[in-house]
Amino acid sequence: AGTISNKRVFVDFAQLGNTATTDVDGMRTDTEGNLYITRNGLGQVAVFSPSGELAMYITSPSIKDVANLEFGGEGGKDLYMVGMCSSDETKGCVDVYSGSAVASSRLVAVCQVLTMV
């Protein structure tokens, strides 16, 4: 059996915008090693570099509580975010962040809104 070594805190949300009470739900990594973490209740996804530095936030225009995410589309470059719709909390919505899923200097994503009934 192996052992775990070199443990460290990757990100401390209490130190990052004082959002320790905001749920962290779904997580995915891209091919460059960036970590995408849903911030359920903030309507956004926080993107961290492999070293743990905040690279960007992706804001969902139609989702109040982003619950999970997945990469898809051509070449896996689109980020699909799912969760409770802002306009109607009895429905689920899907937003798609199109383009390079690798973190960039873009701070707010332009999303297509797909509503699931």
N, CA, C and O atoms as a GROMACS GRO file, in nm:
protein
  468
    1ALA      N    1   0.084  -0.119   0.000
    1ALA     CA    2   0.000   0.000   0.000
    1ALA      C    3   0.089   0.124   0.000
    1ALA      O    4   0.192   0.129   0.066
    2GLY      N    5   0.047   0.224  -0.074
    2GLY     CA    6   0.122   0.349  -0.082
    2GLY      C    7   0.085   0.443   0.031
    2GLY      O    8  -0.007   0.418   0.108
    3THR      N    9   0.158   0.550   0.037
    3THR     CA   10   0.130   0.654   0.136
    3THR      C   11   0.116   0.788   0.067
    3THR      O   12   0.173   0.812  -0.039
    4ILE      N   13   0.040   0.874   0.129
    4ILE     CA   14   0.023   1.009   0.077
    4ILE      C   15   0.129   1.098   0.139
    4ILE      O   16   0.151   1.096   0.260
    5SER      N   17   0.195   1.175   0.055
    5SER     CA   18   0.299   1.264   0.107
    5SER      C   19   0.286   1.402   0.042
    5SER      O   20   0.210   1.420  -0.053
    6ASN      N   21   0.360   1.497   0.094
    6ASN     CA   22   0.362   1.633   0.041
    6ASN      C   23   0.224   1.697   0.036
    6ASN      O   24   0.191   1.770  -0.057
    7LYS      N   25   0.143   1.669   0.139
    7LYS     CA   26   0.008   1.727   0.144
    7LYS      C   27   0.017   1.877   0.166
    7LYS      O   28   0.104   1.925   0.239
    8ARG      N   29  -0.075   1.952   0.101
    8ARG     CA   30  -0.082   2.096   0.120
    8ARG      C   31  -0.223   2.143   0.086
    8ARG      O   32  -0.298   2.073   0.017
    9VAL      N   33  -0.258   2.259   0.135
    9VAL     CA   34  -0.386   2.320   0.101
    9VAL      C   35  -0.373   2.378  -0.040
    9VAL      O   36  -0.282   2.456  -0.068
   10PHE      N   37  -0.462   2.339  -0.127
   10PHE     CA   38  -0.457   2.388  -0.265
   10PHE      C   39  -0.518   2.528  -0.274
   10PHE      O   40  -0.457   2.617  -0.333
   11VAL      N   41  -0.636   2.546  -0.216
   11VAL     CA   42  -0.700   2.678  -0.212
   11VAL      C   43  -0.784   2.688  -0.085
   11VAL      O   44  -0.851   2.592  -0.047
   12ASP      N   45  -0.780   2.802  -0.021
   12ASP     CA   46  -0.858   2.827   0.101
   12ASP      C   47  -0.959   2.936   0.069
   12ASP      O   48  -0.924   3.053   0.061
   13PHE      N   49  -1.085   2.896   0.051
   13PHE     CA   50  -1.188   2.992   0.012
   13PHE      C   51  -1.216   3.095   0.121
   13PHE      O   52  -1.270   3.202   0.091
   14ALA      N   53  -1.183   3.066   0.246
   14ALA     CA   54  -1.198   3.166   0.352
   14ALA      C   55  -1.103   3.283   0.327
   14ALA      O   56  -1.133   3.397   0.364
   15GLN      N   57  -0.990   3.256   0.265
   15GLN     CA   58  -0.893   3.360   0.232
   15GLN      C   59  -0.919   3.424   0.096
   15GLN      O   60  -0.866   3.531   0.065
   16LEU      N   61  -0.999   3.360   0.016
   16LEU     CA   62  -1.028   3.406  -0.120
   16LEU      C   63  -1.167   3.469  -0.124
   16LEU      O   64  -1.266   3.399  -0.144
   17GLY      N   65  -1.174   3.598  -0.105
   17GLY     CA   66  -1.301   3.668  -0.113
   17GLY      C   67  -1.396   3.638   0.000
   17GLY      O   68  -1.516   3.666  -0.011
   18ASN      N   69  -1.346   3.581   0.108
   18ASN     CA   70  -1.428   3.552   0.225
   18ASN      C   71  -1.553   3.473   0.187
   18ASN      O   72  -1.664   3.506   0.229
   19THR      N   73  -1.536   3.369   0.107
   19THR     CA   74  -1.649   3.290   0.060
   19THR      C   75  -1.647   3.147   0.113
   19THR      O   76  -1.691   3.055   0.045
   20ALA      N   77  -1.597   3.128   0.233
   20ALA     CA   78  -1.587   2.995   0.291
   20ALA      C   79  -1.723   2.929   0.309
   20ALA      O   80  -1.732   2.806   0.306
   21THR      N   81  -1.830   3.007   0.326
   21THR     CA   82  -1.963   2.949   0.348
   21THR      C   83  -2.035   2.918   0.218
   21THR      O   84  -2.144   2.860   0.221
   22THR      N   85  -1.978   2.953   0.104
   22THR     CA   86  -2.037   2.921  -0.026
   22THR      C   87  -1.995   2.779  -0.064
   22THR      O   88  -1.878   2.744  -0.062
   23ASP      N   89  -2.096   2.698  -0.099
   23ASP     CA   90  -2.068   2.558  -0.132
   23ASP      C   91  -1.975   2.543  -0.251
   23ASP      O   92  -1.980   2.620  -0.347
   24VAL      N   93  -1.891   2.443  -0.242
   24VAL     CA   94  -1.811   2.396  -0.354
   24VAL      C   95  -1.876   2.265  -0.395
   24VAL      O   96  -1.895   2.176  -0.312
   25ASP      N   97  -1.910   2.252  -0.522
   25ASP     CA   98  -1.985   2.134  -0.564
   25ASP      C   99  -1.905   2.055  -0.667
   25ASP      O  100  -1.822   1.972  -0.630
   26GLY      N  101  -1.928   2.078  -0.796
   26GLY     CA  102  -1.860   2.001  -0.900
   26GLY      C  103  -1.720   2.053  -0.928
   26GLY      O  104  -1.692   2.172  -0.911
   27MET      N  105  -1.633   1.962  -0.973
   27MET     CA  106  -1.496   1.998  -1.009
   27MET      C  107  -1.454   1.920  -1.133
   27MET      O  108  -1.493   1.805  -1.152
   28ARG      N  109  -1.374   1.984  -1.216
   28ARG     CA  110  -1.315   1.920  -1.334
   28ARG      C  111  -1.178   1.981  -1.357
   28ARG      O  112  -1.152   2.094  -1.316
   29THR      N  113  -1.091   1.905  -1.422
   29THR     CA  114  -0.962   1.959  -1.465
   29THR      C  115  -0.959   1.959  -1.618
   29THR      O  116  -1.021   1.875  -1.683
   30ASP      N  117  -0.885   2.056  -1.675
   30ASP     CA  118  -0.867   2.057  -1.820
   30ASP      C  119  -0.735   1.989  -1.855
   30ASP      O  120  -0.664   1.941  -1.767
   31THR      N  121  -0.704   1.986  -1.983
   31THR     CA  122  -0.583   1.917  -2.028
   31THR      C  123  -0.454   1.985  -1.985
   31THR      O  124  -0.347   1.926  -1.992
   32GLU      N  125  -0.464   2.111  -1.941
   32GLU     CA  126  -0.347   2.186  -1.895
   32GLU      C  127  -0.328   2.176  -1.743
   32GLU      O  128  -0.233   2.232  -1.689
   33GLY      N  129  -0.418   2.104  -1.675
   33GLY     CA  130  -0.406   2.087  -1.530
   33GLY      C  131  -0.477   2.194  -1.448
   33GLY      O  132  -0.465   2.194  -1.325
   34ASN      N  133  -0.551   2.285  -1.514
   34ASN     CA  134  -0.628   2.385  -1.440
   34ASN      C  135  -0.748   2.317  -1.376
   34ASN      O  136  -0.807   2.226  -1.433
   35LEU      N  137  -0.786   2.362  -1.256
   35LEU     CA  138  -0.898   2.306  -1.182
   35LEU      C  139  -1.015   2.402  -1.186
   35LEU      O  140  -1.000   2.519  -1.150
   36TYR      N  141  -1.130   2.354  -1.230
   36TYR     CA  142  -1.254   2.431  -1.239
   36TYR      C  143  -1.344   2.386  -1.126
   36TYR      O  144  -1.377   2.268  -1.115
   37ILE      N  145  -1.384   2.481  -1.039
   37ILE     CA  146  -1.463   2.448  -0.920
   37ILE      C  147  -1.591   2.531  -0.922
   37ILE      O  148  -1.586   2.654  -0.931
   38THR      N  149  -1.707   2.463  -0.915
   38THR     CA  150  -1.833   2.537  -0.910
   38THR      C  151  -1.848   2.602  -0.774
   38THR      O  152  -1.814   2.543  -0.672
   39ARG      N  153  -1.898   2.724  -0.774
   39ARG     CA  154  -1.926   2.798  -0.650
   39ARG      C  155  -2.077   2.811  -0.639
   39ARG      O  156  -2.135   2.914  -0.675
   40ASN      N  157  -2.140   2.706  -0.589
   40ASN     CA  158  -2.284   2.697  -0.576
   40ASN      C  159  -2.334   2.811  -0.488
   40ASN      O  160  -2.298   2.819  -0.370
   41GLY      N  161  -2.416   2.897  -0.544
   41GLY     CA  162  -2.467   3.014  -0.472
   41GLY      C  163  -2.408   3.144  -0.524
   41GLY      O  164  -2.465   3.251  -0.500
   42LEU      N  165  -2.297   3.135  -0.593
   42LEU     CA  166  -2.238   3.255  -0.653
   42LEU      C  167  -2.264   3.263  -0.803
   42LEU      O  168  -2.237   3.365  -0.866
   43GLY      N  169  -2.317   3.155  -0.861
   43GLY     CA  170  -2.343   3.155  -1.005
   43GLY      C  171  -2.217   3.160  -1.088
   43GLY      O  172  -2.215   3.221  -1.195
   44GLN      N  173  -2.111   3.097  -1.039
   44GLN     CA  174  -1.985   3.107  -1.112
   44GLN      C  175  -1.899   2.982  -1.090
   44GLN      O  176  -1.925   2.898  -1.004
   45VAL      N  177  -1.798   2.975  -1.173
   45VAL     CA  178  -1.696   2.870  -1.165
   45VAL      C  179  -1.563   2.940  -1.143
   45VAL      O  180  -1.526   3.030  -1.218
   46ALA      N  181  -1.490   2.898  -1.041
   46ALA     CA  182  -1.357   2.952  -1.015
   46ALA      C  183  -1.257   2.860  -1.086
   46ALA      O  184  -1.267   2.737  -1.078
   47VAL      N  185  -1.160   2.920  -1.154
   47VAL     CA  186  -1.058   2.844  -1.227
   47VAL      C  187  -0.923   2.870  -1.162
   47VAL      O  188  -0.882   2.984  -1.144
   48PHE      N  189  -0.856   2.761  -1.126
   48PHE     CA  190  -0.726   2.770  -1.060
   48PHE      C  191  -0.619   2.704  -1.144
   48PHE      O  192  -0.642   2.599  -1.205
   49SER      N  193  -0.502   2.766  -1.148
   49SER     CA  194  -0.388   2.709  -1.220
   49SER      C  195  -0.338   2.588  -1.141
   49SER      O  196  -0.376   2.569  -1.026
   50PRO      N  197  -0.253   2.505  -1.202
   50PRO     CA  198  -0.199   2.390  -1.130
   50PRO      C  199  -0.123   2.427  -1.002
   50PRO      O  200  -0.109   2.344  -0.913
   51SER      N  201  -0.075   2.550  -0.992
   51SER     CA  202  -0.004   2.593  -0.871
   51SER      C  203  -0.098   2.645  -0.762
   51SER      O  204  -0.053   2.680  -0.653
   52GLY      N  205  -0.229   2.651  -0.792
   52GLY     CA  206  -0.326   2.695  -0.694
   52GLY      C  207  -0.361   2.842  -0.699
   52GLY      O  208  -0.432   2.892  -0.612
   53GLU      N  209  -0.311   2.914  -0.800
   53GLU     CA  210  -0.342   3.056  -0.816
   53GLU      C  211  -0.476   3.071  -0.887
   53GLU      O  212  -0.505   2.998  -0.982
   54LEU      N  213  -0.557   3.167  -0.842
   54LEU     CA  214  -0.683   3.196  -0.909
   54LEU      C  215  -0.652   3.254  -1.046
   54LEU      O  216  -0.586   3.357  -1.057
   55ALA      N  217  -0.699   3.188  -1.151
   55ALA     CA  218  -0.675   3.233  -1.288
   55ALA      C  219  -0.790   3.320  -1.339
   55ALA      O  220  -0.766   3.419  -1.408
   56MET      N  221  -0.914   3.283  -1.305
   56MET     CA  222  -1.030   3.358  -1.353
   56MET      C  223  -1.156   3.304  -1.289
   56MET      O  224  -1.157   3.196  -1.230
   57TYR      N  225  -1.263   3.383  -1.304
   57TYR     CA  226  -1.397   3.337  -1.272
   57TYR      C  227  -1.475   3.331  -1.402
   57TYR      O  228  -1.463   3.419  -1.487
   58ILE      N  229  -1.555   3.227  -1.418
   58ILE     CA  230  -1.649   3.218  -1.529
   58ILE      C  231  -1.786   3.239  -1.467
   58ILE      O  232  -1.828   3.162  -1.380
   59THR      N  233  -1.855   3.343  -1.510
   59THR     CA  234  -1.985   3.377  -1.454
   59THR      C  235  -2.096   3.320  -1.542
   59THR      O  236  -2.094   3.334  -1.664
   60SER      N  237  -2.192   3.257  -1.480
   60SER     CA  238  -2.305   3.200  -1.550
   60SER      C  239  -2.419   3.301  -1.552
   60SER      O  240  -2.466   3.342  -1.446
   61PRO      N  241  -2.465   3.342  -1.671
   61PRO     CA  242  -2.570   3.442  -1.677
   61PRO      C  243  -2.709   3.393  -1.637
   61PRO      O  244  -2.793   3.473  -1.597
   62SER      N  245  -2.734   3.263  -1.646
   62SER     CA  246  -2.870   3.217  -1.620
   62SER      C  247  -2.881   3.119  -1.504
   62SER      O  248  -2.992   3.076  -1.471
   63ILE      N  249  -2.770   3.084  -1.441
   63ILE     CA  250  -2.773   2.985  -1.334
   63ILE      C  251  -2.745   3.052  -1.200
   63ILE      O  252  -2.642   3.116  -1.182
   64LYS      N  253  -2.839   3.035  -1.107
   64LYS     CA  254  -2.822   3.091  -0.973
   64LYS      C  255  -2.722   3.009  -0.894
   64LYS      O  256  -2.631   3.064  -0.831
   65ASP      N  257  -2.738   2.879  -0.896
   65ASP     CA  258  -2.652   2.788  -0.820
   65ASP      C  259  -2.588   2.688  -0.916
   65ASP      O  260  -2.650   2.588  -0.951
   66VAL      N  261  -2.466   2.715  -0.958
   66VAL     CA  262  -2.395   2.622  -1.047
   66VAL      C  263  -2.360   2.499  -0.965
   66VAL      O  264  -2.287   2.507  -0.866
   67ALA      N  265  -2.413   2.384  -1.007
   67ALA     CA  266  -2.396   2.262  -0.930
   67ALA      C  267  -2.290   2.169  -0.987
   67ALA      O  268  -2.219   2.102  -0.912
   68ASN      N  269  -2.278   2.165  -1.119
   68ASN     CA  270  -2.182   2.073  -1.177
   68ASN      C  271  -2.139   2.124  -1.314
   68ASN      O  272  -2.198   2.218  -1.367
   69LEU      N  273  -2.037   2.062  -1.369
   69LEU     CA  274  -1.983   2.106  -1.497
   69LEU      C  275  -1.916   1.989  -1.567
   69LEU      O  276  -1.880   1.888  -1.505
   70GLU      N  277  -1.901   2.005  -1.698
   70GLU     CA  278  -1.837   1.902  -1.779
   70GLU      C  279  -1.784   1.966  -1.906
   70GLU      O  280  -1.842   2.063  -1.956
   71PHE      N  281  -1.676   1.913  -1.956
   71PHE     CA  282  -1.621   1.959  -2.083
   71PHE      C  283  -1.683   1.878  -2.196
   71PHE      O  284  -1.709   1.758  -2.180
   72GLY      N  285  -1.707   1.943  -2.311
   72GLY     CA  286  -1.764   1.874  -2.426
   72GLY      C  287  -1.743   1.958  -2.550
   72GLY      O  288  -1.658   2.046  -2.553
   73GLY      N  289  -1.822   1.929  -2.651
   73GLY     CA  290  -1.810   2.001  -2.778
   73GLY      C  291  -1.688   1.957  -2.854
   73GLY      O  292  -1.618   1.863  -2.814
   74GLU      N  293  -1.662   2.023  -2.964
   74GLU     CA  294  -1.550   1.988  -3.050
   74GLU      C  295  -1.418   2.001  -2.975
   74GLU      O  296  -1.383   2.110  -2.929
   75GLY      N  297  -1.346   1.894  -2.964
   75GLY     CA  298  -1.217   1.894  -2.896
   75GLY      C  299  -1.225   1.911  -2.745
   75GLY      O  300  -1.123   1.932  -2.679
   76GLY      N  301  -1.346   1.903  -2.689
   76GLY     CA  302  -1.362   1.917  -2.545
   76GLY      C  303  -1.330   2.056  -2.494
   76GLY      O  304  -1.291   2.071  -2.378
   77LYS      N  305  -1.347   2.158  -2.578
   77LYS     CA  306  -1.310   2.295  -2.541
   77LYS      C  307  -1.425   2.378  -2.485
   77LYS      O  308  -1.405   2.492  -2.443
   78ASP      N  309  -1.546   2.322  -2.483
   78ASP     CA  310  -1.661   2.394  -2.427
   78ASP      C  311  -1.687   2.344  -2.285
   78ASP      O  312  -1.677   2.225  -2.257
   79LEU      N  313  -1.719   2.438  -2.197
   79LEU     CA  314  -1.748   2.404  -2.058
   79LEU      C  315  -1.899   2.418  -2.037
   79LEU      O  316  -1.954   2.527  -2.048
   80TYR      N  317  -1.964   2.306  -2.005
   80TYR     CA  318  -2.108   2.303  -1.979
   80TYR      C  319  -2.128   2.314  -1.828
   80TYR      O  320  -2.074   2.236  -1.751
   81MET      N  321  -2.208   2.415  -1.789
   81MET     CA  322  -2.238   2.437  -1.647
   81MET      C  323  -2.387   2.410  -1.628
   81MET      O  324  -2.468   2.456  -1.708
   82VAL      N  325  -2.424   2.338  -1.523
   82VAL     CA  326  -2.564   2.307  -1.495
   82VAL      C  327  -2.599   2.349  -1.354
   82VAL      O  328  -2.515   2.352  -1.265
   83GLY      N  329  -2.726   2.382  -1.337
   83GLY     CA  330  -2.774   2.418  -1.204
   83GLY      C  331  -2.911   2.481  -1.208
   83GLY      O  332  -2.979   2.479  -1.310
   84MET      N  333  -2.952   2.537  -1.095
   84MET     CA  334  -3.082   2.600  -1.079
   84MET      C  335  -3.089   2.730  -1.158
   84MET      O  336  -3.001   2.815  -1.147
   85CYS      N  337  -3.196   2.745  -1.238
   85CYS     CA  338  -3.214   2.866  -1.318
   85CYS      C  339  -3.236   2.988  -1.229
   85CYS      O  340  -3.306   2.980  -1.128
   86SER      N  341  -3.176   3.099  -1.267
   86SER     CA  342  -3.198   3.225  -1.195
   86SER      C  343  -3.341   3.275  -1.212
   86SER      O  344  -3.399   3.331  -1.119
   87SER      N  345  -3.396   3.255  -1.330
   87SER     CA  346  -3.529   3.309  -1.361
   87SER      C  347  -3.643   3.225  -1.305
   87SER      O  348  -3.752   3.277  -1.283
   88ASP      N  349  -3.619   3.096  -1.281
   88ASP     CA  350  -3.722   3.007  -1.229
   88ASP      C  351  -3.653   2.894  -1.153
   88ASP      O  352  -3.599   2.802  -1.213
   89GLU      N  353  -3.654   2.903  -1.021
   89GLU     CA  354  -3.580   2.809  -0.938
   89GLU      C  355  -3.638   2.667  -0.939
   89GLU      O  356  -3.581   2.577  -0.878
   90THR      N  357  -3.752   2.647  -1.007
   90THR     CA  358  -3.809   2.512  -1.018
   90THR      C  359  -3.754   2.440  -1.141
   90THR      O  360  -3.787   2.324  -1.166
   91LYS      N  361  -3.669   2.509  -1.219
   91LYS     CA  362  -3.613   2.451  -1.342
   91LYS      C  363  -3.462   2.446  -1.336
   91LYS      O  364  -3.398   2.520  -1.260
   92GLY      N  365  -3.407   2.357  -1.416
   92GLY     CA  366  -3.262   2.349  -1.431
   92GLY      C  367  -3.219   2.414  -1.560
   92GLY      O  368  -3.290   2.407  -1.660
   93CYS      N  369  -3.103   2.476  -1.559
   93CYS     CA  370  -3.050   2.543  -1.678
   93CYS      C  371  -2.911   2.490  -1.710
   93CYS      O  372  -2.841   2.436  -1.624
   94VAL      N  373  -2.873   2.506  -1.835
   94VAL     CA  374  -2.739   2.472  -1.883
   94VAL      C  375  -2.682   2.595  -1.952
   94VAL      O  376  -2.746   2.650  -2.041
   95ASP      N  377  -2.564   2.638  -1.911
   95ASP     CA  378  -2.491   2.744  -1.980
   95ASP      C  379  -2.366   2.682  -2.040
   95ASP      O  380  -2.307   2.591  -1.983
   96VAL      N  381  -2.327   2.733  -2.157
   96VAL     CA  382  -2.209   2.681  -2.225
   96VAL      C  383  -2.108   2.794  -2.240
   96VAL      O  384  -2.136   2.896  -2.303
   97TYR      N  385  -1.991   2.774  -2.182
   97TYR     CA  386  -1.878   2.865  -2.202
   97TYR      C  387  -1.801   2.811  -2.320
   97TYR      O  388  -1.736   2.707  -2.311
   98SER      N  389  -1.809   2.881  -2.433
   98SER     CA  390  -1.748   2.832  -2.556
   98SER      C  391  -1.610   2.890  -2.576
   98SER      O  392  -1.582   3.003  -2.537
   99GLY      N  393  -1.526   2.812  -2.636
   99GLY     CA  394  -1.391   2.855  -2.666
   99GLY      C  395  -1.292   2.769  -2.592
   99GLY      O  396  -1.323   2.656  -2.553
  100SER      N  397  -1.175   2.822  -2.574
  100SER     CA  398  -1.071   2.746  -2.506
  100SER      C  399  -1.108   2.728  -2.360
  100SER      O  400  -1.135   2.825  -2.289
  101ALA      N  401  -1.110   2.605  -2.315
  101ALA     CA  402  -1.140   2.577  -2.175
  101ALA      C  403  -1.020   2.603  -2.087
  101ALA      O  404  -1.030   2.603  -1.964
  102VAL      N  405  -0.906   2.625  -2.150
  102VAL     CA  406  -0.786   2.657  -2.074
  102VAL      C  407  -0.798   2.800  -2.024
  102VAL      O  408  -0.837   2.889  -2.100
  103ALA      N  409  -0.766   2.823  -1.898
  103ALA     CA  410  -0.781   2.956  -1.837
  103ALA      C  411  -0.708   3.062  -1.919
  103ALA      O  412  -0.597   3.040  -1.968
  104SER      N  413  -0.774   3.176  -1.933
  104SER     CA  414  -0.716   3.286  -2.008
  104SER      C  415  -0.738   3.415  -1.930
  104SER      O  416  -0.779   3.411  -1.814
  105SER      N  417  -0.710   3.526  -1.990
  105SER     CA  418  -0.726   3.654  -1.922
  105SER      C  419  -0.870   3.703  -1.925
  105SER      O  420  -0.900   3.807  -1.867
  106ARG      N  421  -0.960   3.630  -1.991
  106ARG     CA  422  -1.101   3.670  -1.993
  106ARG      C  423  -1.160   3.649  -1.855
  106ARG      O  424  -1.150   3.539  -1.799
  107LEU      N  425  -1.219   3.751  -1.798
  107LEU     CA  426  -1.272   3.743  -1.662
  107LEU      C  427  -1.417   3.701  -1.656
  107LEU      O  428  -1.458   3.636  -1.560
  108VAL      N  429  -1.495   3.736  -1.754
  108VAL     CA  430  -1.636   3.700  -1.755
  108VAL      C  431  -1.665   3.630  -1.886
  108VAL      O  432  -1.634   3.681  -1.993
  109ALA      N  433  -1.723   3.513  -1.877
  109ALA     CA  434  -1.752   3.435  -1.996
  109ALA      C  435  -1.877   3.485  -2.067
  109ALA      O  436  -1.972   3.530  -2.003
  110VAL      N  437  -1.875   3.477  -2.198
  110VAL     CA  438  -1.995   3.500  -2.276
  110VAL      C  439  -2.055   3.363  -2.299
  110VAL      O  440  -1.993   3.276  -2.361
  111CYS      N  441  -2.175   3.343  -2.250
  111CYS     CA  442  -2.236   3.210  -2.254
  111CYS      C  443  -2.358   3.207  -2.343
  111CYS      O  444  -2.431   3.306  -2.355
  112GLN      N  445  -2.380   3.092  -2.405
  112GLN     CA  446  -2.506   3.064  -2.469
  112GLN      C  447  -2.593   3.006  -2.359
  112GLN      O  448  -2.545   2.930  -2.275
  113VAL      N  449  -2.720   3.042  -2.358
  113VAL     CA  450  -2.809   2.990  -2.254
  113VAL      C  451  -2.902   2.888  -2.315
  113VAL      O  452  -2.974   2.916  -2.411
  114LEU      N  453  -2.899   2.769  -2.259
  114LEU     CA  454  -2.989   2.661  -2.299
  114LEU      C  455  -3.073   2.629  -2.177
  114LEU      O  456  -3.018   2.596  -2.072
  115THR      N  457  -3.202   2.636  -2.189
  115THR     CA  458  -3.289   2.608  -2.075
  115THR      C  459  -3.350   2.471  -2.090
  115THR      O  460  -3.407   2.439  -2.195
  116MET      N  461  -3.338   2.390  -1.986
  116MET     CA  462  -3.400   2.259  -1.984
  116MET      C  463  -3.533   2.271  -1.910
  116MET      O  464  -3.543   2.339  -1.808
  117VAL      N  465  -3.633   2.205  -1.962
  117VAL     CA  466  -3.763   2.208  -1.897
  117VAL      C  467  -3.785   2.080  -1.823
  117VAL      O  468  -3.889   2.061  -1.760
   0.00000   0.00000   0.00000
